[in-house]
Amino acid sequence: MSKLNFHDFAFYGSFFAALAALLALTLWLLLRRRKSPDEMERLRRQYLVQHGRIIDGTILDLTEPQSPEGRRILQYQYQIAGVAYESGQDVTHLHAQLAIDISCLGKPASVRYDTQNPANSIVVAETWSGLHSC
């Protein structure tokens, strides 16, 4: 029978430590709370309100839902450094807080956009509105 020496203990200790770390990582990935798409959208709007730059834009259209669970989409356009952007924002959950209607079409609005990704933009949020005279 052979004796265990220090190198054997170091090897087995390292092996079991790595195995425990891998198991902990796997459990964390499986059990973590994932954000819903609505929560991710709310966080995106919140980020743009806090960090976004404001530019002038124009309201193009407001798409009304065809069914009770449908989405209201506010479409708008804006220009940054000669590049024209046309975008849409889901305003379904913001309808109760903001009076958005057909009278907004063709009118100017302020658009908040991310300077690192100008296509990431909003016109309205829970605590901010770029609608001027709707």
C-alpha positions in Angstrom: 0.0 0.0 0.0 1.4 3.4 -1.0 1.4 6.4 1.2 -0.4 9.6 0.1 1.9 12.5 -0.1 1.4 16.3 -0.3 1.2 16.4 -4.1 -1.7 13.9 -4.0 -3.7 16.1 -1.6 -3.0 19.2 -3.6 -4.2 17.5 -6.8 -7.4 16.1 -5.2 -8.1 19.4 -3.4 -7.7 21.4 -6.6 -9.9 18.9 -8.5 -12.7 19.0 -6.0 -12.5 22.9 -5.7 -12.8 23.2 -9.5 -15.7 20.7 -9.5 -17.5 22.6 -6.8 -17.0 25.9 -8.7 -18.4 24.3 -11.9 -21.4 23.0 -10.0 -22.1 26.4 -8.4 -21.9 28.1 -11.8 -24.3 25.6 -13.3 -26.8 26.0 -10.5 -26.6 29.8 -10.7 -27.2 29.7 -14.5 -30.2 27.4 -14.0 -31.8 29.1 -11.1 -31.2 32.8 -11.8 -34.2 35.1 -12.4 -34.5 36.1 -16.0 -36.0 39.4 -16.8 -39.2 39.4 -18.9 -39.3 41.3 -22.2 -41.5 44.0 -20.7 -39.0 44.5 -17.8 -36.1 44.7 -20.3 -38.0 47.3 -22.3 -38.7 49.3 -19.1 -35.0 49.2 -18.2 -34.0 50.3 -21.7 -36.4 53.3 -21.5 -35.0 54.2 -18.0 -31.4 54.0 -19.3 -32.3 56.4 -22.2 -34.1 58.8 -20.0 -31.0 59.0 -17.7 -28.2 58.9 -20.3 -29.7 59.6 -23.8 -29.2 62.7 -25.8 -32.2 64.6 -27.1 -32.7 65.5 -30.8 -35.7 66.7 -32.9 -37.8 64.2 -34.7 -41.3 63.8 -36.3 -44.2 61.5 -35.3 -45.2 59.3 -38.4 -47.9 57.0 -37.2 -49.7 55.4 -34.3 -50.7 51.8 -34.9 -53.7 50.7 -32.9 -54.0 47.1 -31.7 -56.3 44.8 -33.7 -57.0 42.7 -30.6 -57.2 43.4 -26.8 -53.7 41.8 -26.3 -52.2 43.7 -29.3 -49.5 46.4 -29.1 -49.7 50.1 -29.8 -46.7 51.2 -31.8 -45.6 54.8 -32.1 -43.6 55.3 -35.3 -41.2 58.3 -35.6 -38.2 59.5 -37.5 -35.1 61.6 -36.7 -31.7 62.4 -38.2 -28.3 62.2 -36.7 -25.1 63.4 -38.5 -26.9 63.1 -41.9 -28.2 59.6 -41.2 -32.0 59.3 -41.2 -33.5 56.8 -38.7 -37.1 55.6 -38.7 -38.1 53.7 -35.6 -41.1 52.4 -33.7 -41.7 52.3 -29.9 -44.2 50.0 -28.1 -46.3 52.4 -26.1 -49.0 49.9 -25.0 -48.1 50.1 -21.3 -47.6 53.9 -21.4 -51.1 54.6 -22.8 -52.6 55.2 -19.4 -49.9 57.7 -18.5 -49.7 59.6 -21.7 -52.4 61.0 -24.0 -51.1 59.7 -27.4 -53.6 59.9 -30.2 -54.0 60.5 -33.9 -53.6 64.3 -33.5 -49.8 63.7 -33.0 -49.2 62.5 -36.5 -46.8 64.8 -38.5 -46.0 66.9 -35.5 -42.5 67.5 -34.1 -41.3 65.5 -31.1 -38.1 65.2 -29.1 -36.3 61.9 -29.4 -33.9 60.5 -26.8 -31.2 58.3 -28.3 -28.1 56.4 -27.2 -24.9 58.1 -28.4 -23.2 54.7 -28.7 -26.1 53.2 -30.7 -28.2 56.0 -32.4 -30.8 53.5 -33.5 -31.6 52.9 -29.8 -34.2 55.6 -29.1 -37.5 56.5 -27.5 -40.1 59.3 -27.7 -41.9 58.6 -24.4 -41.2 56.9 -21.1 -42.7 56.7 -17.6 -41.0 59.8 -16.4 -40.3 61.7 -19.7 -42.2 62.6 -22.9 -40.9 64.1 -26.1 -44.4 64.8 -27.3 -44.9 68.6 -27.5 -48.4 69.4 -28.5 -50.5 66.3 -28.8 
